């Protein structure tokens, strides 16, 4: 077993927790005095640990502990409306049992890896619930853009809910590699995947449904780009929004013609469903 570790200023504690949320092998130590934290991720192979170090810096060392004994149990699955069971389990035996335990629901397997979005985080789970609601109002074949796809979970759910043309992007190449493993794992085909910086992106298509689970600060800067991806009459779901920053996000969205009549606060996080203001008031 190997462990990646890095010392960081405590002001970045929330950012580290959000980046590795859902990874059961992530450990955060607060250093005495409270000014620094040590971030650790335990990995089965050296290459996994080195991939993290390549992205975030820090160091990698080998441990003598047995990996199997150290591995935590898989957390309970997430139920999403009457449509999905999202689980971190990945073995055929476990997935077959879940399908038996929850008849009539699609089982989505997202093993814990470095990409954000295993489903148990408040932002991802609420996006999934809004996405199920959106799909009920649309005929099969609606188009979807998943901006900041992470593990690919939202794009997978969209395809299973009847989406046709589906686009998924992320600035993190490691996240996209994870997403591209998760698509065939969940029997999903035809998702266009692209590595890009949303702030520099020049979209060439518009979509019926746009999903953007991105940090508040990036969302605010990205609205001039995001609005170019949404069709008239389209639905947009935003998340990654800290409650303390929600007003700034919605004010910025309104300045670009977007309104959000449905807002859910879960813990310190806010998720919202909306669309073009002129569509909402028509």
N, C-alpha and C positions, 0 to 999 in steps of 0.2 A: 504494500500500500504506500502511496505517496501523498504528501500534503503540500499545497501551495499556501504561502502566507505573505502578508504585507502589513506594514505599519501605516496608519493613516491618522490624520487629524480627526478628532471626535465630531467636528462639524459635518463630516461626510457620513456619519453613522446611518442616517435614514437612506441615503443614496445606496450604500452598500447593502442594507437590508432589502431594499426594493430590487436591486440588480440581481440578487441571488435568492429572492423569495421563491419558495417551492423546491429548492434544492436541499434535501435533508442532510447533505454532507457539508453544509455551510455552518461555520461557527464564528461568532463574533465575541471577542474578549475586550472588555473595557479596562485599560491600563490604570493602575493606581494613580489618583490625581485627577482622572477624568478628561485630560486634554488629548489623549491618544487612544486609538483602538487597534487591535490586531485582528485582521481578517484572515480566516483559514477556510480552505475547501479541501476535503479529503477525497482522493481519487484512486480508482482501481489501477490505473496505469500511469506511467511517467509522462506519456504523450498528452494525456488529458490535463495533467497539472501544468505541463509546459505551455499548452495552448492558452491557459488562463494567464500565465506569466507573460506570454507574448503580448497579450492584450492589455494587461493592467500593471506589468512590472512585478516586483516582489521576487520571492525565492521559492525553490522547490527542493524538498528533501524526502528521502525514503524512510519509512517507518517499519518497525519490526512487527507491529501488531497485525493479527490476521484480519484481512479485509472482510471476510464473511461474518466473523463474529462482531465486527464493528458496524456492519451495515444496519441502519434503522429499519423498522417495519414500515410497510407502505401505509400511508394515511387513508382514512375512509374516503370513498368516492364522493364526488360532487354531483348532486342531482340538479338538473337544469330543466325547469318546467316539467312537462311530460314527455320531453324529447330525448334528453341525453343523460348519460352517466359518464362523467369525466374521471378517469383514474390514472394514477401513476404506475399501476401494475402493467406488466408487459408480457408475461408468459401466457402461452396459449391456454394453459389450465386455469389461470386466474381470470382471464377474459371470458372464457366459456362459462365459468361459474357466475360472473357478474351478469352475463346475458341471461342466464337462467334465473338469477335472483331478481332481475329487473326486466321482465318481458315487455316488449313493445317500445323499448328505448334503444337508441343507438349508443353503443359503448365506444368512447373515444379514449385511446391510450396515449398519454403524454408522459413518458418516463422523465424523471427529474434530471435535467442536464443544465448546461450553462445558459440556455436561452430563457428569457422571461416568458411566463405564461403557462403554468401547469394547471391553471383553472381555479386554484384555491385562494388566490389573491383577490381581494375585494373588487379591484378594477376589472379583472378578467371575467370573474363570475357574473358580475352585473352586466358587462357587455354581452355575454352569452345570453342572458335572459332577455335583454332588449332585442338581440338579434333574432331570437325565436319569435318574439312578438312582431317584429318587422316582416319576417318571412310569411307569417300568416296572412298578411294583407297584400301579398304579391303573388302573381301567377308564376309557375315554374319558369326558370330561365332568366331571372333577374340577374343583373351584373353587380359585381361587388369588388371593392378595393379595400384591402386590409393594410393600412399604413402603420408600420412598426409592428410587423407580424410576430416577432419573437419566435416562439415555438411552432407557429403556424396554426395554433388551436382555433382561432376565429375563422380563418380561411377554411379549415377542415369542416367546422360546423356549418359555415355558409354553404359549402358544396352539398353537405348532407341534407340541408334544408331546401335544396332546389335551385341554388345559384347556378348560372351558366358561366359566362365569362368572369373569371375570378383572378384578381391580381394581388400579389403579396410582396411587400418590400420591407427592407430593414437596412440600417446603415452598418449593422454588425455582421460581417461575413460568417462568423461562428454561429450566430443565431440562424442564419439562412441555411447553413449546413445541417443544423438540427431540424429545422422545418422540413427540409427536403428528405430527411429520414422519416419524419412523422407522417408525411403524406401517404406513401405506400404502406406504412404500418397500419394506417386507418383506411386503406382501400380507396384513397382519393386520388384522382388523376385530373390533369388539365389545368392546374394552377400555374399561372405565369409568375415566376419569381425573379426579383431583381434587387441587387445591392445598390442602394443610393442614399444620398443625403437629401432628405425631403426639402430642406431649405434651398437647395440648388436644383431641384427637380423641375423639369418642364413637361408636365403631363400632356399626352396626346389623345387621351380618351376621357370620357365622362362615364360615371357609373350610377346605377340606381341606388346603391347602398354604399356608403363610405364609413369605414370603421377606423378610428384613430385613437389608439390607446397609447398615448405619448405624454411625457412629462409636460406640465403646465407651461413652463417657460418656452419649450419648443413649439407647443401648440400655438401660443400667441404669435410667435414669429412666423409660423407656417400657414396661417389662415389665407394669405394671398395665393398660396399654392393649392391648399386644400379646396378652396372654392372652385378652382378650375377642374376639379375631378367630379363634382356633384351635378347630376342631371337636374333639370327642372322637375319638380315633383319628387325628388329623391329624399331618402332618409340618411341622416348622419348620426353616428353614435360616437361620442367623445368620452374618454376616460384618461386615467393617469393624472387626475386633477386633485391636488390637495384642497381640502375644504377652505383653507385660509387663502387660497389663490383663485377660488372659483369665480368670484365677482370680476376679477381682472380678465379671466378667460372668456366669460360670457359677454363682457363689455366689448372685448376685441372682436368676438364673433359677430356681435350685432353690427359693428362698424363695417362688416363685410357682407351684411344681409342675411345672417344666419340667426335663427331663434331656437330656443330649447324649452318647450313647454313641459317636458318630462325630465325631472331631475331626481336622482336617488343618492342619498348620502349613506355610506356604509363605513363606520369607523371614521378615520380621518380622510377618506377618499370620496370623491364625487364622480358620478357617471351620468351622462345626459343624452337624451334622444331628441332630435329636432330636424330642422330642414330650412329651406328658404323661407324667409318671413312672409313674402307675398303668397306663398303656397299655404302657409299656416293660417293666414287671415282671409283667404279667398272663400 
